[in-house]
Amino acid sequence: MKFEGKQIAFGLNHVFYTFKNTIFELKTLALEGANIIPIMEEKTLKIAKNHNEAINFIEEIEKSTNNKIIISEEEVENIEMDAIIAAPFCRKSYCKTCIFYI
């Protein structure tokens, strides 16, 4: 298994229409042995709860990773991780990220 024993933080944003593809990748990493820690902003989680399809995805994410979605910054800061993945990553999110690093 490629990712056996690796701890990967998986940050999810509000682009719910791409969650289906994102969940496939989460499951793939989990099958490869990674411990996936899903992370979402509280605001994003509240928005998701207003969309029925997104609620199903949230339940599937937690089931696939065997971890609850973390929403608090304090919890995230205390996680030891080997990698961070931000997905789905839409053009708008990419542009916002670029502004911080330019």
C-alpha positions as CSV (number, residue, x, y, z in Angstrom):
1,M,0.0,0.0,0.0
2,K,1.5,3.3,-1.1
3,F,0.1,5.5,1.6
4,E,0.2,3.1,4.6
5,G,0.6,5.1,7.8
6,K,0.4,8.5,6.1
7,Q,-1.8,11.1,7.6
8,I,-3.4,13.3,4.9
9,A,-5.5,16.4,5.7
10,F,-8.1,16.8,3.0
11,G,-9.6,20.3,2.9
12,L,-13.0,20.6,1.2
13,N,-14.5,23.8,0.0
14,H,-18.0,24.8,-1.1
15,V,-17.9,23.5,-4.6
16,F,-20.5,20.7,-3.9
17,Y,-21.2,19.8,-7.5
18,T,-17.7,18.3,-7.7
19,F,-17.9,16.3,-4.5
20,K,-18.8,13.1,-6.3
21,N,-15.4,13.1,-8.0
22,T,-13.7,14.2,-4.8
23,I,-15.2,11.4,-2.8
24,F,-13.8,8.9,-5.3
25,E,-10.3,10.3,-4.7
26,L,-10.8,10.1,-0.9
27,K,-11.8,6.5,-1.1
28,T,-8.8,5.7,-3.4
29,L,-6.4,7.2,-0.9
30,A,-8.1,5.4,2.0
31,L,-7.8,2.1,0.2
32,E,-4.1,2.8,-0.3
33,G,-3.8,2.9,3.5
34,A,-3.9,6.7,4.2
35,N,-5.6,8.1,7.2
36,I,-7.7,10.9,5.7
37,I,-8.7,13.8,7.9
38,P,-11.5,15.8,6.2
39,I,-11.5,19.5,7.0
40,M,-14.2,22.1,6.1
41,E,-14.8,25.7,7.2
42,E,-17.8,26.0,9.5
43,K,-19.4,28.4,6.9
44,T,-19.0,25.8,4.2
45,L,-20.5,23.1,6.4
46,K,-23.6,25.4,7.1
47,I,-24.0,26.0,3.4
48,A,-23.8,22.3,2.7
49,K,-26.5,21.5,5.2
50,N,-28.9,23.6,3.1
51,H,-28.4,21.4,0.1
52,N,-29.8,17.9,0.4
53,E,-27.3,16.3,-2.0
54,A,-24.4,17.9,-0.2
55,I,-25.6,16.4,3.1
56,N,-25.4,13.0,1.6
57,F,-21.9,13.7,0.4
58,I,-20.8,14.8,3.9
59,E,-22.2,11.6,5.4
60,E,-20.3,9.6,2.7
61,I,-17.1,11.5,3.3
62,E,-17.2,10.8,7.0
63,K,-18.1,7.1,6.4
64,S,-15.3,6.7,3.8
65,T,-12.6,8.2,5.9
66,N,-13.8,6.9,9.3
67,N,-13.2,10.4,10.6
68,K,-15.6,13.3,11.4
69,I,-15.2,16.5,9.4
70,I,-13.1,18.9,11.4
71,I,-14.3,22.5,11.3
72,S,-12.3,24.2,14.1
73,E,-9.0,25.9,13.5
74,E,-7.7,24.8,16.9
75,E,-8.2,21.1,16.0
76,V,-6.6,21.5,12.6
77,E,-3.5,23.2,14.1
78,N,-2.9,20.2,16.4
79,I,-3.0,17.6,13.6
80,E,0.3,16.1,12.6
81,M,0.1,15.5,8.9
82,D,2.2,14.2,6.1
83,A,0.3,16.0,3.3
84,I,-2.4,18.5,2.7
85,I,-4.9,18.3,-0.2
86,A,-7.3,21.1,-1.0
87,A,-10.1,19.8,-3.3
88,P,-12.3,20.5,-5.1
89,F,-10.4,23.5,-6.2
90,C,-12.3,25.8,-8.5
91,R,-10.9,28.7,-10.5
92,K,-12.2,31.2,-8.0
93,S,-10.5,29.4,-5.1
94,Y,-7.3,29.2,-7.1
95,C,-7.4,32.9,-7.9
96,K,-7.9,33.8,-4.2
97,T,-5.0,31.6,-3.2
98,C,-2.7,33.2,-5.8
99,I,-3.4,36.6,-4.4
100,F,-1.9,35.6,-1.1
101,Y,1.3,34.3,-2.6
102,I,2.0,37.1,-5.2
